[in-house]
Amino acid sequence: MAAFNPMGLGDRVKDPVTGLTGIVTCVTTWLHGCIRLGVQPETAKDDKAAEPQYFDQSQLVLVKPGVHKPMVMGVVEAPKPETRRSNGGPARETNGFSR
């Protein structure tokens, strides 16, 4: 049995059962630890892109890592919530407030 190589987005992989070779376009982790990879075939039939196929990670073989660089979105922290309740009017603690 060959050594396991972790696979990720943009890697070229092959399924030895079906012979399909393609690029990993998505990685999903299921509730109980199953990792599935979406593989987009690189060859088209009848001028139409083939549908992506999904495989367990352990079933695939890494052909070439990093064929395509994945786009990584930046993470921005959410603004801190207000610590006081406000209806938009002046604060009661300001000068000129009267009851």
HUMOSUL-V317443 format. One line per field, one symbol per residue. ss: DSSP state (~ for helix, > for strand, _ for the rest). phi: phi as a letter, one per 40 degrees, with the letter a starting at -180 (. if undefined). psi: psi as a letter, one per 30 degrees, with the letter a starting at -180 (. if undefined). A space follows every 50 residues. Layout:
ss: ???
phi: ???
psi: ???
This chain:
ss: ___________>>>>_____>>>>>>>>>_____>>>>>>>___>__>__ __>>>>~~~>>>>>___________________________________
phi: .cccbcbadgccbbccccgcbabcbabbbcdbgcbbbcbcdcbbbffbcc ccbbbcdcccbccacgcbcccbccbbcccccccbcabgcccccccgcbc
psi: klkkkklakfkklkjfefgkkakjflkkklegfkkkkkkjkfklkhgkkl kklklkefflkkeklhekkkkkklkkkklklkflkkgfakkfglkfkl.
